[in-house]
């Protein structure tokens, strides 16, 4: 059985589904196949990543709020609560069901998208073999194709008879079991979010960190605030400079043996979760048969995300050096759809304005370049921070003390990077992204009127703080002082 499509999209996550939907809207006569192993729309972000983890985080935040009530002058008669895990699980399933059903209904309403469930692999530069769960195989030919298969958790091999018992995020959200104790291997975003969220839900956490720092890809000024919060958490036990040697079954528990500062140690826990990094999901695609070049880090593309096969594009985590965020893939999806429609690569993603949020406690949000990235690009910058403990709204709400930081290009006063460390950083991260994307200057930001008291007014406060420092520096210039005296005389 063989079918021909104008466009085949492999992967129904945030990197693939928007391309299929927008292409269908731009040309109602175009035949489109959207292929996914689950047969549902949403990808790992929806089913095993950012959405289910934030559902748990919402419950964890409500628990934290209960613990803070006395600070706001509210005393409960009973100072305890019952965690109904089954209710949380049901809530997660219902939210996921609603989201994927709405997306599927919207895609099918176009009339020219076929949603196909199965495993896709290339058999030639313009054809795909689709293998279904029942074992049947069909060949699909295409004019254009998009690969958006994302990434998957990389789990190192550990010795011991319990190595197969290690979970990753996919398996955790599939089973949704809440253990009494959980050992997490890793120190990146996934590891930190899991540790803090599950700790708030009453799980005893052992966090194994290979080096001496958590969140190694984040500025230490920000990560140190999260680390300090974790050190104060009685449910979280940090093990720095720890290398896992083996994982063994010990009756109904798991025994982890690890080497720390040259000394072999061990501990018992109920479950183990690996969060040691991610790799591009290209296994089984047979990219070589399509003439698509790739490396260990993912598919190699042009700046317009076109592969070495001119008829095939790639988007999201599966692409080498692509920022690994669902929203970044959605942003790039729009550009790919436009280029496919115009049949010319007019549009290229600009990752220098990328933004992201780590839902740690407190949140860390960034938009644009860090100071180090700007320096590496040869941009002379000035940087400054505004601390939230002096801001009215944060004082009123007893929020975690943190800061707002601007990276400003010195010659133009354009704000090219923003970092926010605050419990509500996610709520104002969109304004940070807009400031960077629209290339606003300090003066242009000062010219906006922010409501008071709000956390977002800190943007203007920092802009005024930095502009004041710039003006003071200029006033110290003898030539400027001479011009001022001359102006007064005139």
N, C-alpha and C positions, 0 to 999 in steps of 0.2 A: 504494500500500500504506500502510495507516494502523494504528497501534497505540496503545493508551491505557495509561498507567502511573500509579500513585499518586504515585510519586516518580521524577524524572529527575535524575541527578547528572552534570554536565558537568565532567570532569576527574578522573582516577583517581590523583591524587597524595595527599599527606598531608592536604589540605583537603577532599577529596571522598570517597575510599574509606572512611574510618572512619564517615562519615555513612551511606553506603549499608549498610555491614555492621551497624552498631548498629541502624539502622531495620529491617533484615531480622530481627534477633534480637528486637526489641521487638514486632514484629507479623509473624508468619509468613505472614499472608494478604495482606500488602501487596506489590504488584508494583513492582519497582524496576529502572530501567535505569541502568547505569553506563557513560557514554560517554567514550572517550578516543581521541585520534588515533593512539596506538601500539597500542591494544588490549591493553596490559599495565598492571599495577597498580604504582604507585610514583612516577610523575611525574618531574620534572626532578631532584629531590633524589636519587632512586635511580639514575637513568641518567646524568645529566650534571652532578651537583652534589655535595652533601655526602658521599654514600657513595663514589663513585669517587675523589674527591679524598682522602678519609681512607684509602683503600686504598693510594694512592701515598704518603701521609704515613707510614703504618706502615712501608713499605720505607725511606723516608728516615730515620725514627727509628732503625732498626736500623743504618744506615750511621753515623749520629751516635754510636751506642753503641760501634761498633767503634773509632771515632776516639778514644773516651774510655777505652778499656780500660787503657792504661798508667797512668792516674790511679788505677785500682783495683788496681794491682800485677799486672796481667796483660800479658805481652809476647808477641805473636804472632811466630812465626818468620818469617812472610811478612807484610809490612805493606801488603798490597794486597787487593783483591777484584775480582771480575768482576760487572758488573751485567747480569743476564739479563733484558732488557726484555720478551722474548716471554713469559717465565714470569710476570712482573708483569701483563702484559696478560691472560694466561689466567686468572690468579687473580682479576682484576677481573671478567671475564666470568662465571666460575663463581659468585662471590659474588652478583652481580646476578641471575643465573639462578635461584639457590636462593631468593633473597628474593622475587622477583616470582612464582615458581611457587608458593611457600607461600601468599602472599597470595591468588593467584588460586584456588587449591584451597579455601582457607577461604571465600572469597566464594561460590564455586559450590556449596559444600556446604550453604548455606542453602536452596537450592532456589527462592528467589524473587528472585534478582538475575540480570539479563541483562547480560553484559559485551559492549558493542557498540563496534566499531572504526569510526571515521569522524570527519568534521568536522561539528560541530553549529552551527546558526545559528537564531535565533528567526524565526518567520514571523508570530506573533501573541502576545498575552499568555499563552496557555496551549498553545502548540504549537511544535514544533521540526522543522526540516528536517535530516535526517541524510544526508550525502553520503559514500559509500564510495569507496575507491580505484579500484574498477572503473567508477566513474561513475554507479552506480545511486543513486537518491534515494528516501527514504521519509519520511513525516510521522509524528511522534510527538506525541501529546497527553498532557498531564500535569495532575494536580491540584496538585502542588507540585514545585518545582525548586530545585536548588542549583547555583550557578556557582562552580567552583573550578579555574579554568584557569591560575592562577598568574601568573608574570611571565616576561619574557624579557630577554635582554641587549640593552641599547641601545648600538649602535655608531655613533658620529658619522661623517659623510661626510668623507673626506679626499681631497685632490686627488692626482693621480698615477696612472700606469697600473697600479699594483699595489694599489689600494685594495680591490679585490675579493678579494685574497689574505689579508686580515686574518681571523684566526680569533676565535671566542668560545669559551666553555667547552664549549658543546654540540658544536661542530665538533672541538675538541681531543679530547674523550672518544670521539667517533665514529671518528676516525682513529687515535688513540693512537700518534702518531709522536713520538719523542723527538729533538728537534733538538739540534744542537751549540750553537747560540746562539738565544736567544729575547728579543725586545723586548716588554715588557708595558706597555700604556698604561693607567694608572689607579693609584690609591693606596688603594683601599678593601680590604675583607676578602678578596674573591676575588683581587685583584692580589697582596696580601701573601702569602696562603697559596700561590698558584702560584709566586711568586718563591722563597720559602724551600724549598718541597718540591722543585721542579725543580733548584734550585741544589745541594741535597744529592745529587741523582741525577746530578750532573755537568754540568748545562746552564749555559752562561754567560748570565747574565740582565742585560738593560738595562731598568731600571724608570723610565718617564717619568711624572713627577709634575707636575701643572699648577701647584700652589702650593708652599708651603714646608714642608708637613706631610703625613705619611702618616696614614691612619686618622682623618680630620678629625672624625668623629662620636664618637670615643672620647677620654676624658680624656687629656690630653697626658702626665700622669705615667705612665700605662700605655703609651701608644704610643711614648714616648721610649725605653723599655726595649727594645721590639722594634726600633726604629730603630737603637739602639746595637748590637744583635746583628747587624743587617743590614750595618752599616758595617764590621764585622769579618769579613764573609764575602767571601772573595777572588773568588767567582763572581758576586757581585751588584754592579752598577754603578748608582748612584743619580743621576738627572738631575732636580733640583728646578727649579721655575719654567720648565718646558719645555713649549712648545706645538708640536704636530706641524703641520708645514706641508705635507708631501707624502710619499708612499710610492711608490717607483719600483722596477721590476725592474732589476736590475743583474747581467746574466748569470744565474747560478744563485742569486744572493742578492737580498735586498731592501735598498734604500737608504732610510733615514729621514732626512728633512731637518726640522730642528726649530729653533725660535727660543728661545734661552735668554739671559735678561738682555740682550735687545736685539741679540744676535749670532746670525746664522744659522749652523748647524752641521749636520753629517751623520755617519751611521755606517752600517755594513753589518751585517746579521744574516741568519740563515737563515729564521726565522719571526717573525710578529708576532701578538700576542694582545691583543684589546681587552677590558678589564674596567672600563669607565667608568660602570657603573650599570645599573639595570634598570627596565623599564616594565611596567605592567599588561598582561596578555595578553588584550585584549578585541577585537582586530581580527578582523573576520569574524563576530562573534557577532550583529550587527544588534540591539543592545540596545534601540534606539529602537522597534523593532517590538514588543518585549515590554513597553514602558512602563517600562524600567529606566533610571534616571538615572545618569549617570557624568560624570567630569571627566577631565582629562589624567592624573591620578594614580590613577584606577581607579574602581570602582563605588562609588556613594554608598549607605551603609546607615544603619540605625538602630543604637543601641548593642547591639541583639540580633542584628545582622547581617542584618536584613530589608531588602530593597530597596524602591524606590518602588512596585513591583508586590508586593502583599501575599502573593502565592503563591510568590514567588521570593526565595531567600536567597543570600548570597554569602559566601565564606570564603577566607582566605589572602591571598597577594600580590596577587590581583586586586582586593582591596578598598582603597579610598582610605584612607591613613594606617594600614594594618594593619602590625604588626611583621613584617618579612619573614624569618620563620623557620619551617621545616617543623614543629618541635615546637609552636610557638604555634598553627599551623593545626590540628594534631591536638587540642590542648586545646580550641579553639573548636568543633571538629567534634562533640565529645561534647555540648556545650551546645546546638548546633543540632539534633542528633538528639533530644535530650530535649524541646526546644520543639516540634519537629514531631510527636512522639508525643503530647504533652499538648495540642497545638493551642492553645498559649498561650505567649507569650514571657516565661516566668518567669525564665529564666537569661540573664545577660549576661556576656561575658568581662571580666575585670579585668586589663588590661595593665600595671597598676602593679606587678604581681608577676612580670612576664615575666623570663625568664632566657635567656642565650645564651652560647656559647663560640666564640671565635675561635681556630682551631687554628694559630696562629702559633707561632714559637719565640722566647721562651716563649709558652704559651697566655695568653689574656686571657679571663676569665669574669666575667659580672656577673649579678646578680639584683636585681630591684626598681629603685628610683630612684637616680640619681646625686645628688650634692650640689647640682648646678646645677638639676636637675629638681625637687628638693624645695624649693629656694629659690623657684623659679618658681611652685610651687604654694602658696606662703605658709607652708611648714612650717619652723619653727625647728629647726635640727639641731646636733648635735655630731658631729664626724668624727675618726677616728684610724686609724693604720696600724700593722700588725705586720709586721716584715721577716723573711723566711724564712731569711736567713743566720744567724739566731740560733736556729733551730729544728732539733732533733736529726736528724730524718729527712732533711731537705734537706741537712744537712751530711754525713750518712752516704752519701747517694746522689749527692753532688756536683751537685745540681740548680742551675739558674740562680737567682741571687738575684732576688727579686721581693718582692711584699708582698700582704698582705690588708688591705682597708679596709672599715670599717663606716660607714654613714650612719645615725645614730640620732636619732629624734625626741626632742627635749630634754625635753618635758613628760611623756612616758610611758616613756622609755628603750626604746621599741620599735625593733628593727632594721628599717629600711625599705629599706636598700640595701646591697649587698655587691659589692666588686670583688676579683678574685683575679688576680694576675700570677705565674705559676709554670709550670714545664714540665709539671706534673701537675694543672693547674687543672681540666681537664675531669673528672678523677676525683673531685674534691670539690665540683664545681659543683652537684650534686644536693642536697647538704646545705645549700648557700647558698640554693638555691631553696626548700627546705622551711622554713628559718628565716624567710625573708621571707613566704612564703605563709601560715604558721601564726602570723605576727605575734608572734614570740618577743621577749621583752625581754632585756636584758643579764643580769639576775638569773636568768631561766629557762635561759639558755644556760650560765651558770656552774654551775647545778645539775645539768647533765649530766656524766657521767663518760666521757671519751674515752680510748681505749687509747693507750699510749705504747710506743715512739716511732712516731707517725704524723703525716702532714701535716695531717690533719683536726683534731688537737688545737690547732692554731693558732687555731681559732674560739674556744675557751675562753680561750686565752692573751690574745687581743685583748679579749674581753669583760671579763676580770679587769683588764686594763690600763686600760680605759675606766672601769670601775666604781671602780677605785682613784682615778683622777683626779677623778671626781664626788664621792667621799667626802672627799677632801682639800679640795676646794672648799667642801663643806658644813662641814667642821671649822673652816674659817677664819671662819665666820659667828659673830659675838659671841654671838648668841642661842643657837646650838647649843652653844657652849663653856659658857655659863651652865647650860644643861640638863644637860650632862655633869657639871659640878661638883656640881649639885644631886643628881643620881643617885648620885654617889659618897658624898655626905654621908648620904643616906638609907640 
